[in-house]
Amino acid sequence: MKKILLVDDSKVALLSERLVLERSGLYKVVVAADGDEGLELASAEMPDLIVMDVIMPTMTGFEVCRALRANPQTRHIPVVLVTTRGEPCNVEEGYESGCNDYATKPVDGPELLRKIENLIG
């Protein structure tokens, strides 16, 4: 079973994304409540993929993504940024920070699962 790290400061978003992933029966889910915790858990848990919010306390998703890419241990982990910030400048910044895909909230469950499947099967 593949492991996915969810990183979001919104309990509602975490619950909704977790339900989508766990109901699929394909993924084990690990949860972090902010960017710092997400970065720590990425190194400790070595997930197969990270689904992460952009606007969070301590570190933004863009900052976490850049930190993940700078670390040889985590640079290979695919990242899907999930945020309310769907403007082209934010999408561009997401890809420049190193994300592999980008989705907007509210999360469309089937779309998120397709994005994950495209990245890790």
C-alpha positions in Angstrom: 0.0 0.0 0.0 1.4 3.4 -1.0 1.9 6.1 1.6 0.6 9.6 1.1 1.4 12.6 3.4 -1.4 15.2 3.6 -0.2 18.6 4.8 -2.8 21.3 5.5 -3.7 23.6 8.4 -7.4 23.2 7.7 -9.0 20.3 9.6 -11.9 20.3 7.2 -9.6 20.0 4.2 -7.6 17.2 5.9 -10.7 15.3 6.7 -12.1 15.6 3.2 -8.9 14.6 1.5 -8.2 11.8 3.9 -11.7 10.3 3.3 -11.1 10.4 -0.5 -7.8 8.6 -0.2 -8.8 6.1 2.5 -12.0 5.2 0.7 -10.1 4.3 -2.4 -8.4 1.5 -0.4 -5.1 2.2 -2.2 -3.3 4.5 0.2 -2.1 4.7 3.8 -2.4 8.3 5.0 -0.1 10.3 7.2 -1.2 13.8 8.3 0.7 17.0 9.1 -1.0 20.3 10.3 1.6 22.8 9.0 4.6 23.3 6.8 7.2 22.6 9.4 5.5 19.3 10.5 5.1 18.4 6.9 8.8 18.8 6.2 9.7 16.8 9.3 7.3 14.0 8.4 8.4 13.9 4.8 11.9 13.0 6.0 10.8 10.6 8.7 8.0 8.8 6.8 9.4 8.9 3.3 5.9 8.9 1.7 5.3 7.9 -1.9 3.6 11.3 -2.5 2.7 14.5 -0.7 -0.6 16.4 -1.1 -0.1 19.9 0.4 -1.9 23.2 0.9 -0.1 26.4 -0.1 -1.3 28.9 2.5 -0.2 27.6 6.0 1.4 28.9 9.1 5.1 28.5 9.7 6.0 27.7 6.0 4.0 28.0 2.8 3.5 25.0 0.6 5.9 26.8 -1.9 8.6 27.0 0.8 8.1 23.4 1.8 8.3 22.3 -1.8 11.6 24.2 -2.3 13.0 22.6 0.9 12.0 19.1 -0.2 13.6 19.6 -3.6 16.8 20.9 -2.0 17.1 17.8 0.2 18.6 14.7 -1.7 16.6 12.4 0.6 13.2 13.9 -0.4 13.8 15.6 -3.8 12.2 12.6 -5.6 8.9 12.6 -3.7 6.1 13.9 -6.0 4.1 16.8 -4.6 0.5 17.9 -5.5 -0.3 21.4 -4.3 -3.9 21.8 -3.3 -5.1 25.3 -2.7 -7.8 28.0 -3.1 -5.1 30.0 -4.9 -5.9 29.0 -8.5 -4.7 32.2 -10.2 -2.1 31.7 -13.0 0.7 33.5 -11.0 0.2 31.1 -8.1 0.1 28.0 -10.3 3.3 29.2 -12.0 4.9 29.7 -8.6 3.9 26.2 -7.5 5.6 24.6 -10.5 8.6 26.9 -10.1 8.9 25.7 -6.4 9.0 22.1 -7.6 5.5 20.7 -7.4 4.5 17.9 -9.8 0.8 18.9 -10.1 -1.6 21.5 -8.8 -5.3 21.3 -7.9 -7.7 23.9 -6.5 -10.1 23.6 -3.5 -12.6 22.5 -2.9 -11.0 19.2 -3.9 -12.7 17.1 -6.5 -12.1 13.6 -5.2 -11.9 11.7 -8.6 -9.6 14.4 -10.0 -7.3 14.2 -7.0 -7.2 10.4 -7.3 -6.4 10.7 -11.1 -3.6 13.1 -10.4 -2.1 10.8 -7.7 -2.5 7.8 -9.9 -0.7 9.6 -12.8 2.3 10.3 -10.5 2.6 7.1 -8.5 0.3 4.5 -10.1 
